[in-house]
Amino acid sequence: MATFKGLDVFQRAILMAKYIYTITSQFPDKERLGMTAELQRAAVSIPAILAEGTSRRTTKDRQHAVDVALGALNEIYAQLLVARELKYLQESEVKRFERGYDALRPKLIAYQRSIQPHPDSGLQ
């Protein structure tokens, strides 16, 4: 079985999580248990879900894991737009995220499409 650590999409998701931790460290203290925690949870969930998905036995389950990761990526995007409106982020930080989003999202979709049945598993 291929390891998740070698997946380009996994490495990109790690970089995304690092960026989210960096920008949320500048959020107001009052958001520590709110938006900061939500964004960090969603950011960490993307590589975690990808890692978990590689251990799923069926193609459908492995592809579903990528769907969940895509949902988390969109959740982050929406929350950052709210953070911008609340003046927690500069427009330049949102633009930087958007560049990462525009790079990661198609990689996730391509990875999902590439998922094949495990050899010799007999499972689809």
C-alpha positions in Angstrom: 0.0 0.0 0.0 1.3 3.5 -0.9 2.0 5.8 2.0 0.2 9.0 2.3 3.4 10.9 3.2 4.6 10.7 -0.3 1.5 12.2 -1.9 2.0 15.7 -3.3 -1.5 16.6 -2.3 -0.7 15.6 1.3 2.4 17.8 1.3 0.5 20.7 -0.1 -2.2 20.2 2.6 0.5 20.4 5.3 1.7 23.7 3.8 -1.9 25.0 3.9 -2.3 24.0 7.5 1.0 25.8 8.4 -0.2 29.0 6.7 -3.6 28.9 8.5 -1.8 28.5 11.8 0.5 31.5 10.9 -2.3 33.9 10.0 -4.7 32.8 12.9 -1.9 33.5 15.4 -2.6 37.2 14.6 -6.4 37.0 15.4 -7.7 38.7 18.5 -7.5 36.7 21.8 -11.3 36.7 21.9 -11.3 34.4 18.9 -9.0 31.8 20.4 -11.9 29.4 21.2 -14.0 30.6 18.2 -12.8 31.3 14.7 -9.1 30.6 15.4 -9.9 27.1 16.7 -12.3 26.4 13.9 -9.9 27.4 11.2 -7.0 25.5 12.7 -9.2 22.4 13.2 -10.4 22.5 9.5 -6.8 23.1 8.3 -5.4 20.2 10.2 -8.3 18.0 9.1 -7.3 18.1 5.4 -4.0 16.2 5.7 -5.4 14.1 8.5 -8.4 13.0 6.3 -6.1 12.3 3.4 -4.0 10.1 5.6 -6.9 8.3 7.0 -8.4 7.8 3.5 -5.4 5.9 2.3 -6.2 3.2 4.8 -9.8 2.7 3.6 -10.5 -0.5 1.9 -12.9 0.5 -0.8 -12.4 2.9 -3.7 -15.6 4.6 -2.8 -14.5 5.2 0.8 -11.1 6.5 -0.3 -12.8 8.9 -2.7 -15.3 10.0 0.0 -12.3 11.0 2.2 -11.2 13.4 -0.5 -14.8 14.8 -0.7 -14.5 15.5 3.1 -11.1 17.2 2.6 -12.6 19.4 -0.2 -15.4 20.4 2.2 -12.9 21.4 4.8 -10.9 23.4 2.3 -14.1 25.3 1.3 -14.9 25.8 5.0 -11.6 27.5 5.5 -12.2 29.7 2.5 -15.6 30.8 3.8 -14.2 31.5 7.3 -11.3 33.6 5.9 -13.8 35.7 4.0 -15.6 36.3 7.3 -12.3 37.1 9.0 -11.5 39.6 6.3 -14.9 41.3 6.8 -14.2 41.5 10.6 -10.8 43.1 9.8 -8.8 40.2 11.2 -7.0 39.7 7.9 -5.6 42.0 5.3 -6.8 41.5 1.7 -3.3 40.4 0.8 -3.5 37.4 3.2 -6.8 36.3 1.7 -5.3 36.6 -1.8 -2.3 34.5 -0.7 -4.8 31.9 0.6 -6.7 32.0 -2.6 -3.5 31.2 -4.5 -3.0 28.2 -2.3 -6.6 27.2 -2.6 -6.4 27.5 -6.4 -3.4 25.2 -6.3 -4.7 22.6 -3.8 -8.3 22.2 -4.9 -7.5 20.9 -8.4 -4.8 18.6 -6.9 -7.4 17.1 -4.5 -9.8 16.6 -7.4 -7.1 15.0 -9.6 -6.1 12.7 -6.7 -9.7 11.7 -6.1 -10.0 10.7 -9.8 -6.8 8.8 -9.7 -7.9 6.5 -6.8 -8.1 2.9 -8.0 -9.1 -0.3 -6.2 -6.3 -1.7 -4.0 -4.5 -4.5 -5.8 -5.6 -8.0 -4.7 -8.2 -6.7 -2.4 -11.2 -7.8 -4.4 -13.0 -4.7 -3.2 -14.2 -1.8 -5.3 
